Amino acid sequence: MKRRAKILLLTGLILLALGAALARRIHTWGRPVPVAYQLVTTTPAHPGGDRSWTYLRRADGHRTIATDSNGDGTVDAVLTENNEPTSFLPPAADDPQARWLVVCLDGVPYQEMLSLWEEGYLREFFRPVPLIAPFPSESEIALTEVFQSGPVPGYEHRYFDRTKNKLAGGMLLTFSEQNIPYLDLLDYDMGGIFKGMAYILPRKSYRADLGRLRKRFLASQEKLYLAHIASTDSLYHILPREEMRRLLIEVDSLLRELYFDAGGRLRITLFSDHGNSLIESHRVPLREHLEENGWRLANRLEQENDVVVPRYGLVGFMAVYTATGQAEKLAPILAQLHGVDFVLSRREGGVAIQSRRGRAQLSWNQDATAYRYQPLTGDPLALATILTQLRDEGKVDDQGWVSDANLFAATQDHFYPDPGHRLRQWATNHVRNPSDLGASLQPGYTHGSGFFQLMVDMLSTHGSLDRQQSLGFAMSTDGPWRGALRSGDLLPRNLVELKVTADGDRKTGVAD
């Protein structure tokens, strides 16, 4: 055989071997995390309480029995057939020997997790409660609030840089993960390059995400371990609700393994940063509407009628930037856009709210301990009935002010949960490049990347102020919460100090 032919044959064999190795890698990557504890029997609750779950530990065939002796639905003791230990109780929140695992399942709606718990899953945890996201109900904003970190550049990774008067960020920011303060606190997060893969190989990406978390947590020595499973949100965007429920059960199995194997030396807090609409969503015709009304959608603010609205994912919120003095002119026009629920603009000590249902003013006092909602025409936030009830109960003063605590309690179950606090958050903090206007979209509508819209059918989204998109969940092995929580109240105020104290000189854990 001639030398040239031999070289070609050898090259072909090498390429074939590399192709086979790559195919095998793709095939084996992202497999489900093996079930360590297989449920074999469940003893139903009796009138006096008492319920138990019996598991077979696959590694050695031993049985483990989790018991609920007081009838609250949560495991309060674990009995094993092992010699050491033979049983354990859940560790107390102040147990100095216990590790603390905090896991965010991005974008999982409260009602979905509550349904799983009521079906008998995740019973090592107390019953989940709603966790109310900031506004807009997006991960960058919500995780900044939960982890009490510095502000992010924009509402998404693609944002408008005011100082440079241009759009910035995008995929490069997602991949590099630079200038996102809350990421510096995390011990585990899916690497930026993998976040795009979640839309191409969703199930494998999710299972690989869980597998990496398991591997890295078991290999670490951190007493306080903060983790973010980003893939769940991506999957909610593109997979049917029924399939997502089946996939979430794999979290139940993984966390049970970590909890049982720790033998009473592990606390777990599980939460999601926001909810999801769980309905198919379509693009709002923003460009067409602006042009019809004499405005121009642009990448820079150069003329009075220029409008910049960053596009990245497909979300239920629009961050709108205008030339100086133009926001008030644009707000009523934007409020008439098909798919827009309402539009916010800042006022001294408050915000103006405009929608097709009317206009209103929301104000707060200097220390944000009280709010006043003043409908001008109509009732865009649908608060009139709630305020009438509060007034009848003597909880609204003569000037219309109601305390933050009373308004929060009265609006936990409202279509717009906790609107006073959350709209103040939009107006006063969260991002380094705040928008002039904020538009909350109606359920079923999105704004964002046109390319992304062509690539996927959006079966769910988030970002707006409404209940379904705003409510994540929170649950813990430590004890029950009595009602809904704000994102900023989930973890201790001194979280950063706790992290440093527990871990000393630490490195940020990012998936490889």
Protein Blocks (a to p, Z undefined) as FASTA:
>chain_A
ZZklmmmmmmmmmmmmmmmmmmmmmmmgopacddfbdcfbdcdddfklpaddddddfkno
pacddddfkonopafbdcdfbfbdfbdcdddfklmkbccdddddehiafklmmmmmmnop
aklbccdddddddddddfklmmmmmnopacdfblblbdcdfklopaeehjklmmnopail
klmmpmbdcdfklmmmmmmmmmlmmmmmmmmmmmmmmmpmbfbdcdddfklmmmmmmpcf
klmmmmmmmmmmmmmmmmmmnnopaccddddfbdcekiacddddfklmmmmnopacdfbd
fbfkbccdddfbdcfbdcddddehilmmmmmmmmmpghiabdcdddehiacdddfkbccd
ddddfkopaccdddfbgjfkopmmmmmmmmmnopacfkopacfklmmmmmmmgmbghklm
mmmmmmmgopabdcfbdcdddehiacddfklmmmpccfbdchiabfklmmccdddfkbcc
fbdcdfklmpcfklmmmmmmmnopadddddZZ
